[in-house]
Amino acid sequence: GKADHCRGAGGPVLQAVAGHRRRVALVVVRAVENLNRQGLLRFTEPKGRVHILTDSTADLLPIDARRQGIDVLPVSVQFGSQIFRDGIDLQAEDFHRMLTETREFPRTHPVSTGEFLQAFARAVPSGDIVAVLCSSTLSANFNNAVEAVDKGTVDFAEARRDAGGGAEPKVVVVDSGQCSGPLGLMAVFAKRMANAGLQAAEIAARLEDLLPRFRTLFTVRTIDNLRRAQGVDDGRPTKGRPGERWLLALEQGKLRLVERSVVPEAMDRLVTLLTEGFDLSLPVFGSVVQAAAPAEAANLRDRLFDRLNVREMLEQQIGPAVTSHNGSGTVGAGLIQLSDEETKLLSPKS
């Protein structure tokens, strides 16, 4: 069955092979993009399409995003005086190594207004845009993108006319209220809607309808990073005793500290809170995410399959930008149940 098929990638050997493939694929993507920048290779986009754009906190691998036709703009990660582009100059494996080798606290910088302007300007000649971005309470990406739309409206219209288009370009920015895997899943949903022929406004409206229905929870080893980066503070200690985990929820775009548990009870509580109250007759879509905790993520994935009617479950490694905030050892998931009509529209096409 589908559940059994999706459970086969938990072993260390397969994980090493998958990591090697990701690195090789990234080299290929970089080479192709470099040829494009030099003018030696040109990409011709079909006109009239709806472009889907997200930021790198969606934790979509560049090769996967490109294969699906999703544009990803990188957040910047800073170690001391060194600045890296999330997922391009800095991969998860290298990031975790740097965390162990330096006492520097990594800082992140959002996608700038200028970077959004450039990305939108590249896309509008051949189609409209839906940008689904990290929660505006966790990142400035959304606000910067909105500012870019305001600044670029006249230039976008001129670029569309120069390309032979008649209609005014539409650039719609969506505050996902999510981050990491659930944001990546929303970008995938948006692309599937675009492939089905939906226009930008309808895609954005459907995404807005999905937002409050996501259930996203995760465990972290410490909330020190979150406290520094986001000001999470409920007066409780930030580091648990050895073997303890903090359980957090992402609700309406905001982080909420739920409780502190010992391992393995923390995983039991995570599974319970993720699954309780779901209608087993309805399909579940979701994403399991982890930062340097593949075995725990595989355990979570299998238990979700056991308890729920899983139709699709992405498995994603949390990238440097998000891990800068939640730390190594994070494990979690974001889940959503869809109606029959939504399931037909948003399921992967074989």
VEXRO-495380 format. One record per residue (C-alpha): residue in three letters; y, x, z. Coordinates in nm, 2 decimals, decimal comma, padded with zeros to 4 digits. Each point is the difference from the previous one (the first is absolute). Example, Ala and Ser with C-alpha at 12.3 -4.5 7.8 and 13.67 -1.06 7.14 Angstrom:
! residues 2
<rec aa="ALA" v="-00,45" u="01,23" w="00,78"/>
<rec aa="SER" v="00,34" u="00,14" w="-00,07"/>
END
This chain:
! residues 350
<rec aa="GLY" v="00,00" u="00,00" w="00,00"/>
<rec aa="LYS" v="00,37" u="00,10" w="-00,02"/>
<rec aa="ALA" v="00,01" u="00,07" w="00,37"/>
<rec aa="ASP" v="-00,29" u="00,25" w="-00,02"/>
<rec aa="HIS" v="00,15" u="00,16" w="-00,31"/>
<rec aa="CYS" v="00,33" u="00,06" w="00,17"/>
<rec aa="ARG" v="-00,15" u="00,16" w="00,31"/>
<rec aa="GLY" v="-00,14" u="00,31" w="-00,18"/>
<rec aa="ALA" v="00,28" u="00,26" w="00,04"/>
<rec aa="GLY" v="00,00" u="00,09" w="00,36"/>
<rec aa="GLY" v="-00,19" u="00,33" w="00,01"/>
<rec aa="PRO" v="00,17" u="00,34" w="00,03"/>
<rec aa="VAL" v="-00,15" u="00,13" w="-00,33"/>
<rec aa="LEU" v="00,12" u="-00,30" w="-00,20"/>
<rec aa="GLN" v="00,34" u="00,03" w="00,18"/>
<rec aa="ALA" v="00,03" u="00,36" w="-00,11"/>
<rec aa="VAL" v="-00,09" u="-00,09" w="-00,36"/>
<rec aa="ALA" v="00,26" u="-00,28" w="00,01"/>
<rec aa="GLY" v="00,26" u="00,24" w="00,13"/>
<rec aa="HIS" v="-00,08" u="00,25" w="-00,27"/>
<rec aa="ARG" v="00,03" u="-00,27" w="-00,27"/>
<rec aa="ARG" v="00,34" u="-00,11" w="00,14"/>
<rec aa="ARG" v="00,13" u="00,35" w="-00,01"/>
<rec aa="VAL" v="-00,12" u="00,05" w="-00,36"/>
<rec aa="ALA" v="00,14" u="-00,33" w="-00,11"/>
<rec aa="LEU" v="00,34" u="00,09" w="00,16"/>
<rec aa="VAL" v="00,01" u="00,32" w="-00,19"/>
<rec aa="VAL" v="-00,06" u="-00,19" w="-00,32"/>
<rec aa="VAL" v="00,27" u="-00,26" w="00,08"/>
<rec aa="ARG" v="00,25" u="00,28" w="00,08"/>
<rec aa="ALA" v="-00,07" u="00,17" w="-00,33"/>
<rec aa="VAL" v="00,05" u="-00,31" w="-00,20"/>
<rec aa="GLU" v="00,32" u="-00,09" w="00,18"/>
<rec aa="ASN" v="00,13" u="00,36" w="-00,05"/>
<rec aa="LEU" v="-00,07" u="-00,03" w="-00,38"/>
<rec aa="ASN" v="00,19" u="-00,33" w="00,00"/>
<rec aa="ARG" v="00,30" u="00,16" w="00,18"/>
<rec aa="GLN" v="00,00" u="00,28" w="-00,26"/>
<rec aa="GLY" v="00,01" u="-00,25" w="-00,28"/>
<rec aa="LEU" v="-00,34" u="00,12" w="-00,13"/>
<rec aa="LEU" v="-00,17" u="-00,33" w="00,08"/>
<rec aa="ARG" v="00,16" u="-00,35" w="-00,01"/>
<rec aa="PHE" v="-00,12" u="-00,32" w="00,16"/>
<rec aa="THR" v="00,08" u="-00,32" w="-00,19"/>
<rec aa="GLU" v="00,01" u="-00,31" w="00,22"/>
<rec aa="PRO" v="-00,07" u="-00,34" w="-00,16"/>
<rec aa="LYS" v="00,31" u="-00,21" w="00,01"/>
<rec aa="GLY" v="00,02" u="-00,32" w="00,20"/>
<rec aa="ARG" v="-00,23" u="00,12" w="00,28"/>
<rec aa="VAL" v="00,08" u="-00,03" w="00,38"/>
<rec aa="HIS" v="00,00" u="00,35" w="00,16"/>
<rec aa="ILE" v="-00,14" u="00,02" w="00,35"/>
<rec aa="LEU" v="00,15" u="00,27" w="00,23"/>
<rec aa="THR" v="-00,07" u="00,10" w="00,35"/>
<rec aa="ASP" v="00,06" u="00,30" w="00,23"/>
<rec aa="SER" v="-00,24" u="00,26" w="00,12"/>
<rec aa="THR" v="-00,04" u="-00,16" w="00,35"/>
<rec aa="ALA" v="-00,24" u="-00,24" w="-00,19"/>
<rec aa="ASP" v="-00,25" u="00,29" w="00,01"/>
<rec aa="LEU" v="-00,12" u="-00,05" w="-00,35"/>
<rec aa="LEU" v="-00,14" u="00,31" w="-00,16"/>
<rec aa="PRO" v="00,21" u="00,11" w="-00,30"/>
<rec aa="ILE" v="-00,30" u="-00,01" w="-00,23"/>
<rec aa="ASP" v="-00,09" u="-00,36" w="00,12"/>
<rec aa="ALA" v="00,36" u="-00,12" w="-00,03"/>
<rec aa="ARG" v="00,04" u="00,14" w="-00,35"/>
<rec aa="ARG" v="-00,33" u="-00,15" w="-00,11"/>
<rec aa="GLN" v="00,11" u="-00,34" w="00,12"/>
<rec aa="GLY" v="00,35" u="00,04" w="-00,15"/>
<rec aa="ILE" v="00,18" u="00,00" w="00,34"/>
<rec aa="ASP" v="00,30" u="00,24" w="00,03"/>
<rec aa="VAL" v="00,02" u="00,18" w="00,34"/>
<rec aa="LEU" v="00,32" u="00,16" w="00,12"/>
<rec aa="PRO" v="-00,06" u="00,27" w="00,26"/>
<rec aa="VAL" v="00,15" u="00,01" w="00,35"/>
<rec aa="SER" v="00,09" u="00,35" w="00,11"/>
<rec aa="VAL" v="-00,16" u="00,18" w="00,29"/>
<rec aa="GLN" v="00,18" u="00,28" w="00,17"/>
<rec aa="PHE" v="-00,16" u="00,28" w="00,21"/>
<rec aa="GLY" v="00,28" u="00,22" w="00,13"/>
<rec aa="SER" v="00,20" u="00,10" w="-00,31"/>
<rec aa="GLN" v="-00,28" u="-00,08" w="-00,24"/>
<rec aa="ILE" v="00,02" u="-00,34" w="-00,18"/>
<rec aa="PHE" v="-00,30" u="-00,15" w="-00,19"/>
<rec aa="ARG" v="-00,05" u="-00,30" w="-00,21"/>
<rec aa="ASP" v="-00,26" u="-00,22" w="00,16"/>
<rec aa="GLY" v="-00,32" u="-00,01" w="-00,21"/>
<rec aa="ILE" v="00,14" u="00,24" w="-00,26"/>
<rec aa="ASP" v="00,09" u="00,33" w="00,17"/>
<rec aa="LEU" v="-00,19" u="-00,08" w="00,32"/>
<rec aa="GLN" v="-00,34" u="-00,16" w="00,03"/>
<rec aa="ALA" v="-00,17" u="-00,14" w="00,31"/>
<rec aa="GLU" v="-00,23" u="00,30" w="00,05"/>
<rec aa="ASP" v="00,28" u="00,25" w="-00,01"/>
<rec aa="PHE" v="00,21" u="-00,21" w="00,22"/>
<rec aa="HIS" v="-00,26" u="-00,02" w="00,28"/>
<rec aa="ARG" v="-00,04" u="00,38" w="-00,03"/>
<rec aa="MET" v="00,37" u="00,05" w="00,04"/>
<rec aa="LEU" v="00,00" u="-00,23" w="00,31"/>
<rec aa="THR" v="-00,25" u="00,23" w="00,17"/>
<rec aa="GLU" v="00,18" u="00,32" w="-00,10"/>
<rec aa="THR" v="00,36" u="-00,08" w="00,10"/>
<rec aa="ARG" v="00,18" u="-00,16" w="00,29"/>
<rec aa="GLU" v="00,26" u="-00,14" w="-00,24"/>
<rec aa="PHE" v="00,03" u="-00,38" w="00,02"/>
<rec aa="PRO" v="-00,02" u="-00,13" w="-00,36"/>
<rec aa="ARG" v="00,29" u="-00,22" w="-00,11"/>
<rec aa="THR" v="00,01" u="-00,24" w="-00,29"/>
<rec aa="HIS" v="00,28" u="-00,09" w="-00,24"/>
<rec aa="PRO" v="00,00" u="-00,33" w="-00,20"/>
<rec aa="VAL" v="00,02" u="-00,02" w="-00,37"/>
<rec aa="SER" v="00,37" u="00,03" w="-00,08"/>
<rec aa="THR" v="00,22" u="-00,25" w="-00,17"/>
<rec aa="GLY" v="00,04" u="00,24" w="-00,29"/>
<rec aa="GLU" v="-00,38" u="00,04" w="-00,04"/>
<rec aa="PHE" v="-00,04" u="-00,37" w="-00,01"/>
<rec aa="LEU" v="00,28" u="-00,02" w="-00,26"/>
<rec aa="GLN" v="-00,18" u="00,25" w="-00,22"/>
<rec aa="ALA" v="-00,33" u="-00,18" w="00,03"/>
<rec aa="PHE" v="00,15" u="-00,34" w="-00,08"/>
<rec aa="ALA" v="00,19" u="00,14" w="-00,29"/>
<rec aa="ARG" v="-00,32" u="00,14" w="-00,15"/>
<rec aa="ALA" v="-00,17" u="-00,33" w="00,02"/>
<rec aa="VAL" v="00,25" u="-00,27" w="-00,09"/>
<rec aa="PRO" v="00,01" u="00,08" w="-00,38"/>
<rec aa="SER" v="-00,36" u="-00,12" w="-00,03"/>
<rec aa="GLY" v="-00,02" u="-00,27" w="00,26"/>
<rec aa="ASP" v="00,10" u="-00,15" w="00,34"/>
<rec aa="ILE" v="-00,09" u="00,15" w="00,33"/>
<rec aa="VAL" v="-00,15" u="-00,11" w="00,33"/>
<rec aa="ALA" v="00,04" u="00,27" w="00,27"/>
<rec aa="VAL" v="-00,22" u="-00,08" w="00,30"/>
<rec aa="LEU" v="00,09" u="00,24" w="00,28"/>
<rec aa="CYS" v="-00,06" u="00,10" w="00,36"/>
<rec aa="SER" v="00,12" u="-00,23" w="00,27"/>
<rec aa="SER" v="00,38" u="00,03" w="00,04"/>
<rec aa="THR" v="-00,03" u="00,04" w="00,38"/>
<rec aa="LEU" v="-00,21" u="00,31" w="-00,05"/>
<rec aa="SER" v="00,17" u="00,17" w="-00,30"/>
<rec aa="ALA" v="00,33" u="00,00" w="-00,18"/>
<rec aa="ASN" v="-00,18" u="-00,02" w="-00,34"/>
<rec aa="PHE" v="00,06" u="-00,37" w="-00,04"/>
<rec aa="ASN" v="00,38" u="00,02" w="00,08"/>
<rec aa="ASN" v="00,03" u="00,30" w="-00,23"/>
<rec aa="ALA" v="-00,17" u="-00,19" w="-00,28"/>
<rec aa="VAL" v="00,22" u="-00,30" w="00,04"/>
<rec aa="GLU" v="00,31" u="00,23" w="-00,01"/>
<rec aa="ALA" v="-00,14" u="00,15" w="-00,32"/>
<rec aa="VAL" v="-00,03" u="-00,34" w="-00,16"/>
<rec aa="ASP" v="00,36" u="-00,09" w="00,09"/>
<rec aa="LYS" v="00,13" u="00,33" w="-00,14"/>
<rec aa="GLY" v="-00,21" u="00,00" w="-00,31"/>
<rec aa="THR" v="00,04" u="-00,36" w="-00,12"/>
<rec aa="VAL" v="00,24" u="00,08" w="-00,29"/>
<rec aa="ASP" v="-00,18" u="00,31" w="-00,11"/>
<rec aa="PHE" v="-00,34" u="-00,18" w="00,01"/>
<rec aa="ALA" v="00,13" u="-00,27" w="-00,23"/>
<rec aa="GLU" v="00,14" u="00,25" w="-00,24"/>
<rec aa="ALA" v="-00,33" u="00,19" w="-00,01"/>
<rec aa="ARG" v="-00,18" u="-00,32" w="-00,07"/>
<rec aa="ARG" v="00,24" u="-00,08" w="-00,29"/>
<rec aa="ASP" v="-00,03" u="00,35" w="-00,14"/>
<rec aa="ALA" v="-00,38" u="-00,04" w="-00,01"/>
<rec aa="GLY" v="00,04" u="-00,32" w="-00,20"/>
<rec aa="GLY" v="-00,06" u="-00,24" w="00,28"/>
<rec aa="GLY" v="00,20" u="-00,32" w="00,03"/>
<rec aa="ALA" v="-00,07" u="-00,13" w="00,35"/>
<rec aa="GLU" v="00,18" u="00,14" w="00,30"/>
<rec aa="PRO" v="-00,24" u="00,23" w="00,19"/>
<rec aa="LYS" v="-00,13" u="-00,13" w="00,34"/>
<rec aa="VAL" v="-00,06" u="00,25" w="00,28"/>
<rec aa="VAL" v="-00,15" u="-00,17" w="00,30"/>
<rec aa="VAL" v="-00,04" u="00,19" w="00,33"/>
<rec aa="VAL" v="-00,26" u="-00,13" w="00,25"/>
<rec aa="ASP" v="-00,01" u="00,09" w="00,37"/>
<rec aa="SER" v="-00,37" u="00,01" w="00,06"/>
<rec aa="GLY" v="00,02" u="-00,01" w="00,38"/>
<rec aa="GLN" v="-00,30" u="00,24" w="-00,03"/>
<rec aa="CYS" v="-00,08" u="00,37" w="-00,04"/>
<rec aa="SER" v="-00,29" u="00,22" w="-00,10"/>
<rec aa="GLY" v="-00,32" u="-00,18" w="-00,13"/>
<rec aa="PRO" v="00,14" u="-00,36" w="00,02"/>
<rec aa="LEU" v="00,30" u="00,11" w="-00,20"/>
<rec aa="GLY" v="-00,22" u="00,16" w="-00,25"/>
<rec aa="LEU" v="-00,21" u="-00,32" w="-00,03"/>
<rec aa="MET" v="00,32" u="-00,20" w="-00,05"/>
<rec aa="ALA" v="00,10" u="00,24" w="-00,29"/>
<rec aa="VAL" v="-00,34" u="-00,05" w="-00,15"/>
<rec aa="PHE" v="00,03" u="-00,38" w="00,03"/>
<rec aa="ALA" v="00,34" u="00,02" w="-00,17"/>
<rec aa="LYS" v="-00,14" u="00,20" w="-00,29"/>
<rec aa="ARG" v="-00,29" u="-00,25" w="-00,04"/>
<rec aa="MET" v="00,26" u="-00,28" w="-00,02"/>
<rec aa="ALA" v="00,20" u="00,19" w="-00,26"/>
<rec aa="ASN" v="-00,32" u="00,05" w="-00,20"/>
<rec aa="ALA" v="-00,06" u="-00,37" w="00,02"/>
<rec aa="GLY" v="00,33" u="-00,07" w="-00,17"/>
<rec aa="LEU" v="00,21" u="-00,10" w="00,31"/>
<rec aa="GLN" v="00,37" u="00,08" w="-00,02"/>
<rec aa="ALA" v="00,19" u="00,21" w="00,25"/>
<rec aa="ALA" v="00,15" u="-00,29" w="00,20"/>
<rec aa="GLU" v="-00,34" u="-00,18" w="00,04"/>
<rec aa="ILE" v="-00,17" u="00,32" w="00,10"/>
<rec aa="ALA" v="00,26" u="00,07" w="00,27"/>
<rec aa="ALA" v="-00,03" u="-00,36" w="00,12"/>
<rec aa="ARG" v="-00,37" u="00,02" w="00,03"/>
<rec aa="LEU" v="00,02" u="00,33" w="00,19"/>
<rec aa="GLU" v="00,25" u="-00,16" w="00,24"/>
<rec aa="ASP" v="-00,25" u="-00,28" w="00,07"/>
<rec aa="LEU" v="-00,27" u="00,26" w="00,08"/>
<rec aa="LEU" v="00,21" u="00,20" w="00,24"/>
<rec aa="PRO" v="-00,04" u="-00,20" w="00,32"/>
<rec aa="ARG" v="-00,37" u="-00,05" w="-00,06"/>
<rec aa="PHE" v="-00,10" u="00,37" w="00,04"/>
<rec aa="ARG" v="-00,17" u="00,11" w="00,32"/>
<rec aa="THR" v="00,06" u="00,37" w="00,05"/>
<rec aa="LEU" v="-00,12" u="00,20" w="00,31"/>
<rec aa="PHE" v="-00,08" u="00,36" w="00,06"/>
<rec aa="THR" v="-00,08" u="00,25" w="00,28"/>
<rec aa="VAL" v="00,18" u="00,33" w="00,06"/>
<rec aa="ARG" v="-00,06" u="00,28" w="00,25"/>
<rec aa="THR" v="00,36" u="00,02" w="00,11"/>
<rec aa="ILE" v="00,32" u="-00,18" w="-00,06"/>
<rec aa="ASP" v="00,21" u="00,31" w="00,03"/>
<rec aa="ASN" v="00,06" u="00,02" w="-00,37"/>
<rec aa="LEU" v="00,09" u="-00,37" w="-00,03"/>
<rec aa="ARG" v="00,23" u="00,03" w="00,30"/>
<rec aa="ARG" v="00,19" u="00,29" w="-00,16"/>
<rec aa="ALA" v="00,01" u="-00,16" w="-00,35"/>
<rec aa="GLN" v="00,04" u="-00,37" w="00,07"/>
<rec aa="GLY" v="00,11" u="-00,04" w="00,36"/>
<rec aa="VAL" v="-00,31" u="-00,18" w="00,11"/>
<rec aa="ASP" v="00,03" u="-00,02" w="00,38"/>
<rec aa="ASP" v="-00,14" u="-00,25" w="00,24"/>
<rec aa="GLY" v="00,03" u="00,22" w="00,31"/>
<rec aa="ARG" v="-00,37" u="00,10" w="00,01"/>
<rec aa="PRO" v="-00,13" u="00,35" w="-00,04"/>
<rec aa="THR" v="-00,01" u="00,13" w="-00,36"/>
<rec aa="LYS" v="-00,33" u="00,20" w="00,03"/>
<rec aa="GLY" v="-00,32" u="-00,15" w="00,11"/>
<rec aa="ARG" v="-00,26" u="00,19" w="00,21"/>
<rec aa="PRO" v="-00,27" u="00,17" w="-00,20"/>
<rec aa="GLY" v="-00,21" u="-00,25" w="-00,19"/>
<rec aa="GLU" v="00,27" u="-00,27" w="00,00"/>
<rec aa="ARG" v="00,17" u="-00,16" w="-00,29"/>
<rec aa="TRP" v="00,31" u="-00,21" w="-00,04"/>
<rec aa="LEU" v="-00,04" u="-00,32" w="-00,19"/>
<rec aa="LEU" v="00,30" u="-00,12" w="-00,21"/>
<rec aa="ALA" v="00,07" u="-00,29" w="-00,23"/>
<rec aa="LEU" v="00,24" u="-00,02" w="-00,29"/>
<rec aa="GLU" v="00,14" u="-00,35" w="00,01"/>
<rec aa="GLN" v="00,29" u="-00,13" w="-00,21"/>
<rec aa="GLY" v="00,09" u="00,35" w="-00,09"/>
<rec aa="LYS" v="00,02" u="00,13" w="00,36"/>
<rec aa="LEU" v="-00,24" u="00,20" w="00,21"/>
<rec aa="ARG" v="-00,13" u="-00,14" w="00,32"/>
<rec aa="LEU" v="-00,19" u="00,18" w="00,27"/>
<rec aa="VAL" v="-00,30" u="-00,22" w="00,08"/>
<rec aa="GLU" v="-00,20" u="00,19" w="00,26"/>
<rec aa="ARG" v="-00,17" u="00,33" w="00,10"/>
<rec aa="SER" v="-00,38" u="00,03" w="-00,01"/>
<rec aa="VAL" v="-00,26" u="00,26" w="00,04"/>
<rec aa="VAL" v="-00,24" u="00,10" w="-00,28"/>
<rec aa="PRO" v="-00,22" u="-00,17" w="-00,11"/>
<rec aa="GLU" v="00,15" u="-00,32" w="00,15"/>
<rec aa="ALA" v="00,31" u="00,07" w="-00,21"/>
<rec aa="MET" v="-00,19" u="-00,05" w="-00,32"/>
<rec aa="ASP" v="-00,16" u="-00,31" w="00,14"/>
<rec aa="ARG" v="00,34" u="-00,14" w="00,08"/>
<rec aa="LEU" v="00,13" u="00,10" w="-00,34"/>
<rec aa="VAL" v="-00,28" u="-00,19" w="-00,18"/>
<rec aa="THR" v="00,04" u="-00,30" w="00,22"/>
<rec aa="LEU" v="00,37" u="-00,03" w="-00,05"/>
<rec aa="LEU" v="-00,03" u="00,05" w="-00,37"/>
<rec aa="THR" v="-00,26" u="-00,26" w="-00,05"/>
<rec aa="GLU" v="00,05" u="-00,27" w="00,25"/>
<rec aa="GLY" v="00,09" u="-00,34" w="-00,14"/>
<rec aa="PHE" v="-00,08" u="00,07" w="-00,36"/>
<rec aa="ASP" v="-00,16" u="-00,28" w="-00,21"/>
<rec aa="LEU" v="-00,33" u="00,15" w="-00,11"/>
<rec aa="SER" v="00,00" u="-00,23" w="-00,30"/>
<rec aa="LEU" v="00,30" u="00,17" w="-00,15"/>
<rec aa="PRO" v="-00,01" u="00,35" w="-00,15"/>
<rec aa="VAL" v="00,17" u="00,29" w="00,17"/>
<rec aa="PHE" v="00,19" u="00,27" w="-00,18"/>
<rec aa="GLY" v="00,12" u="00,31" w="00,18"/>
<rec aa="SER" v="00,04" u="00,38" w="00,05"/>
<rec aa="VAL" v="-00,16" u="00,23" w="00,25"/>
<rec aa="VAL" v="00,21" u="00,31" w="00,07"/>
<rec aa="GLN" v="-00,05" u="00,32" w="00,19"/>
<rec aa="ALA" v="00,17" u="00,33" w="00,07"/>
<rec aa="ALA" v="-00,26" u="00,28" w="00,05"/>
<rec aa="ALA" v="-00,25" u="-00,26" w="00,15"/>
<rec aa="PRO" v="-00,24" u="-00,08" w="-00,29"/>
<rec aa="ALA" v="-00,30" u="-00,08" w="00,23"/>
<rec aa="GLU" v="00,20" u="-00,25" w="00,21"/>
<rec aa="ALA" v="00,14" u="-00,16" w="-00,32"/>
<rec aa="ALA" v="-00,36" u="-00,04" w="-00,14"/>
<rec aa="ASN" v="-00,10" u="-00,16" w="00,32"/>
<rec aa="LEU" v="00,29" u="-00,24" w="-00,01"/>
<rec aa="ARG" v="-00,07" u="-00,08" w="-00,37"/>
<rec aa="ASP" v="-00,36" u="-00,08" w="00,07"/>
<rec aa="ARG" v="00,07" u="-00,23" w="00,29"/>
<rec aa="LEU" v="00,26" u="-00,19" w="-00,20"/>
<rec aa="PHE" v="-00,25" u="-00,05" w="-00,27"/>
<rec aa="ASP" v="-00,25" u="-00,13" w="00,26"/>
<rec aa="ARG" v="00,24" u="-00,25" w="00,14"/>
<rec aa="LEU" v="00,20" u="-00,13" w="-00,29"/>
<rec aa="ASN" v="-00,03" u="-00,13" w="-00,35"/>
<rec aa="VAL" v="00,14" u="00,32" w="-00,16"/>
<rec aa="ARG" v="00,09" u="-00,03" w="-00,37"/>
<rec aa="GLU" v="00,18" u="00,33" w="-00,03"/>
<rec aa="MET" v="00,07" u="00,29" w="00,25"/>
<rec aa="LEU" v="00,20" u="00,30" w="-00,11"/>
<rec aa="GLU" v="-00,07" u="00,32" w="00,19"/>
<rec aa="GLN" v="00,30" u="00,22" w="00,03"/>
<rec aa="GLN" v="00,09" u="00,33" w="00,16"/>
<rec aa="ILE" v="00,34" u="-00,01" w="00,17"/>
<rec aa="GLY" v="00,24" u="00,24" w="-00,16"/>
<rec aa="PRO" v="00,24" u="00,25" w="00,15"/>
<rec aa="ALA" v="00,30" u="-00,23" w="00,02"/>
<rec aa="VAL" v="-00,17" u="-00,27" w="00,21"/>
<rec aa="THR" v="-00,21" u="00,25" w="00,20"/>
<rec aa="SER" v="00,33" u="00,17" w="00,10"/>
<rec aa="HIS" v="00,07" u="-00,32" w="00,20"/>
<rec aa="ASN" v="-00,34" u="-00,11" w="00,13"/>
<rec aa="GLY" v="-00,18" u="00,34" w="00,03"/>
<rec aa="SER" v="-00,35" u="00,12" w="-00,08"/>
<rec aa="GLY" v="-00,29" u="-00,21" w="00,11"/>
<rec aa="THR" v="00,15" u="-00,33" w="-00,10"/>
<rec aa="VAL" v="-00,24" u="-00,27" w="-00,11"/>
<rec aa="GLY" v="00,08" u="-00,36" w="-00,10"/>
<rec aa="ALA" v="-00,01" u="-00,28" w="-00,25"/>
<rec aa="GLY" v="00,22" u="-00,27" w="-00,16"/>
<rec aa="LEU" v="-00,18" u="-00,32" w="-00,10"/>
<rec aa="ILE" v="00,10" u="-00,33" w="-00,17"/>
<rec aa="GLN" v="-00,19" u="-00,31" w="-00,10"/>
<rec aa="LEU" v="00,09" u="-00,16" w="-00,33"/>
<rec aa="SER" v="-00,04" u="-00,35" w="-00,14"/>
<rec aa="ASP" v="-00,24" u="-00,07" w="-00,29"/>
<rec aa="GLU" v="00,29" u="00,01" w="-00,25"/>
<rec aa="GLU" v="00,14" u="00,33" w="00,14"/>
<rec aa="THR" v="-00,35" u="00,15" w="00,01"/>
<rec aa="LYS" v="-00,05" u="-00,07" w="-00,37"/>
<rec aa="LEU" v="00,34" u="00,15" w="-00,08"/>
<rec aa="LEU" v="-00,01" u="00,30" w="00,22"/>
<rec aa="SER" v="-00,36" u="00,11" w="-00,01"/>
<rec aa="PRO" v="-00,08" u="00,32" w="-00,19"/>
<rec aa="LYS" v="-00,10" u="-00,06" w="-00,36"/>
<rec aa="SER" v="-00,33" u="00,15" w="-00,10"/>
END
